[in-house]
């Protein structure tokens, strides 16, 4: 082979080796799906599996954290699951599983849950029960206990000895009527933050993600409670995910930021998360007008954090 051709091939090979490879990403989406099946609660909103699948195929999550889902597979399955969610997940790439978590809510409508792509993620352990509550939350005018929807942990690992982490889906108390549940949420966040060292020690896992409908702003005491546990808010700009009907303008608009993700702030595997809310414009491009989305699918937009997958450092 002529020397000049050999030299060209060597240079090309060196440039190829030096070129940065496209980093693989991990996407975790939180979505309040109104899959409670209660005709007395938002009776007009009945999400269809095909609609959910179309949106999820656009977002392409690897893990889906859901709120307000009702187990309807029957009493014998373990863990409990939701039929609509199952039928939507069947339409996504990969092999999916999901679990709804136990709750003290007597109606059974408001379960939190997690779905994951088993082709990409291995569930090392979970759901891990950490029942966190006090007997009576000291909230004026209320005798409710904290954590009607217990926080449970899921210890995942990206297949191939890559990023592993402890995911805790959470749903803190929302406002209701004229009541202000700021102190209530602060109590729940404080209890969860206090339990994290025990759980991370049990699993020997410091990469922690708390994500879900936390119903708090970046400046609320609940957020500060998570910060005291060395967790960083991935939504400091309060990107809104909750929708409301602006009757004066006759349109659906985002108006509050209840969805948050808190990540351990001293772990390289969780560094530089990107937090995004899928906007109504995207829903319209997928064929769902704002009115249809609000009336038939959800009054919450899905929110996603994107992480760069790295070798496991634990």
N, C-alpha and C positions, 0 to 999 in steps of 0.2 A: 504494500500500500504506500503510495507517495507520502512523503513526510508532511507536506502541507495539508493533505486530507486528514491524516492521523491527528495532526495538531488541532485542526478544526473540530474533529470529533471530541477530543479531550476537553477543549474549551467549552463546547456545547454541553458535555456531561457535567462539567463543574458548575456551569451556570444553572443547569437544571437542579443539581443537588442543593445549590445555594438558595433557590427560589423558595419563598415561604409557601407551605402547603395551606390550603383552606382549612381553617380550624373547624372541627365538628362542634355542633352546638347542642345544648340541652334546653328544651323549652318546657316551662311549667305554666299552665294556664289555670286561673281561678274564674269560676262562672257560677253565679246564682241562677239556677235553672228553673225554679218554680215547678219542679216535678213532684209536688206534694200530693196531688190527686185529691185535694179537698175542694168540693164544689162551693163551699162557703168562703174560700179564700181565692180572690182573683179568678172567678169561675170562667172568664173569657180566655184565660191564658192557658192553652194546652199545647205545649211544644210538640211538634211532630219529629219523629226520628230522622226523616230525610232532611228537614230544615237544619237540625242540629248537626248532622253529618256534613252538610254543605259548608257550614261555617267552620267546623273543626278541620275539615280538609283544607280550608284556606289558611287557618292559623298554624296547623301542623304541630300540635303539642306532642310531647312525649309523656307528659303526666297532666291529668286534668283533676283539679280540686273542685268539687261541687258543693253547693249549699242548697238547702230546701229540697231534698229528694226523699221520697217515701219508698220504703221497701215493699215491693208488691209481687215478689216471686213466690209467695207462699210462706208458711211458718217454719218449714223444715230446713230451708237452705241456710248455709253458714259459710261465709258471712252473708248478710242480707244484701240484695241487689235490687235495682230498678229496671223494669222491662224496657221503658222508653230509652233509657241511657244505653242499655245493652244493645238494642237494635240500631242505635246511632253508631256505637263503637264498631259494630260489625262492618260498617261501610268505610272505615278508615284503614290505611295501610298497616300491616302488622297484626299481631295477635294481642288482643286487649283483654284485660280483666279489670274488675272494679269491686269495691267493697263500700258499703254504707256503715257508718259507725253507730254504736249504741248511744242512746240519748234518754234523758229523764223526761223529755217532753211527752206528756201523757197522750197527746194526739198521734204521735208517731210521724207527723208530716214533715218535720223540719230537720231531717238528718243531714249531717255532713258526710262527704265521701271522697274517695280517691279512685281514679282510673289510671292505668299505666299500660304502656306498650311493652309486652313481655319480650319482644324481639330485641329491644334496646336496653331494657332495664331488668335487673334481677332484684327481687324483693328478698333481702337477707333476713329481715325480721319484721313482723307486723301483721295486723295492727297491734301496737303495744299500748296497753291500757294505762293511762295515768289519770285517774279520777281526781280532778282538782276542783275543790269547792269548799266553801265554808258553810256552816249550818244555815245562817241567814245573812244575806248581804245587807249592810247598813245603808240602805237607800231610802230617803224620805218617801213615805207613802207606799212603800213596797216591802213585802216579806219574801220576795223571790230568792231562791238560792242561785249562786253563781254556777256557771258551767252546766246548764241544762243539756248542752251539746258537748259532751266530754271531749277534751283534746286527746287524741291518740297519735302515736308516732309510727312512721313508716321508714324503715331503714333500707334505702335503695342503693344499688351500685350500677353504674353504667357497665355493660358487659365488656369484657376485655381488660379487666383490672384497671378501669378508669375511675373517674370521679365517683365517690360514694358520699352519702349525706343522709341526715335524719330530717325528714319532712314531717311537719306537724300542721295538718289542716286545722284552721281555727275559725270559729264564728262567734264573735262577741255580741253582747246585747245591743240591739238597735233601739233607737228612739221609738216611743209609742205614745200617740196622743200628745198630751201636754207634759209628759214626764221627761225629765232630763236624766239620762242614764250614764252621764260622763263618769261619775264616781263608781258606778257599777262596772263599767268597762275597765276602769283603772284597777279595781279589785281583781278582776279576772286576769288582766295582764300581769299584775304583780304575782298572783299565784302561779301562773305558768312560768314566769321568769324564775321564780324561786325553785321550781321543780326541775328546771333544765340541767343543773349540775348533776343531779342524781341520775337522770336518764342518760346523759352523755357519758358518765362514768360507767354505767351499766353496759353500754354498747361500745365503749372505747371509741367514741365518734364525736369529734368537735365541729364538724361541718353541719350546722343547724340552719334550717329554713322554716320559719313560721309564716304561713300564707293563707289568705282567705278573706272572707268578708269580716273585717275587723271593726267596721263602722266608726272609725275614728279618723280625725285629721292628723296631719303631721305635728301639730302643736298641742295635741291633747295629752293629758297625763298618762293615758294608756301607752301612747307612743314612747313617752319618756321612760316608762317602766321597762319596756323592751330594750331601750337604749342602755339602761342601767345593767342589763344582762349581756352587754357587748354585742347587741344586735343592731344592725343598721337598716333604716327604712329605705327601701328601694324606690319609694314613691314620695320623695320629699316635696315635689311640686304639686302634690294633691291632684293628680290627673283624675278627672271625674269618671266614674263608671256607672253610677246610679242615674237613671233617666226619670224625667218628670214631664208631665203634660203642662205646657205653658198655655193656659186657656185663653189668655189675652192675645197672644201671638198665634194661637191655634197650631202649635207645633210641638214635637217632642224634643226635649233638650237635655243634655247631661248637666247635672247640677250639684253632685256631691261625690266625694272620693272615699267610698267605704272599703274598697279593695286595696289591701296592702300586702307587702312581702317584707319580712325582716330576716336578714341573713347575718350569720356570724361574721363580725367585721375584722377578724384576725386570721382568716383562713384563705390561702391563695386560690383554692379550688372554687371559692365563691366570690372572687374579686370581680369588680366592674360589671355587675348585673345590669341588663337593659330592661327597663320596665315600660311596657306599652299597653295602651287600651285600644282595642279594635274599634274604630269610630263608626258612626252611623253612615258615613259616606261609603265605607267599605261594605257595610250591610246592604246598602242600596245597589252597589255594583254586583253583589251576589244575588240580587233579585228581591230583596226584602226592603220595602219602603219603611221609613221610620214608624209610621202608624202600624203597619203589619208587625214589625219587629216588637214594638211596645205592647201591642194587644195580644199577639199570638205566641211570641217566643219568650221574652223576658223583659223586665224593666231594669236589668243590669247588663252592661256590656262586658264581654270577657276581657280580662287583663292577664298579661303574660310577662314573665321574666325569662330572659335568655342568658344562659351562661356558656362559657367556653369550656368544653370537656378537656380535662387534663388527667395525667396519670395520678392514681391514688397516692396521696402523701401521708396517709395515716399508718 
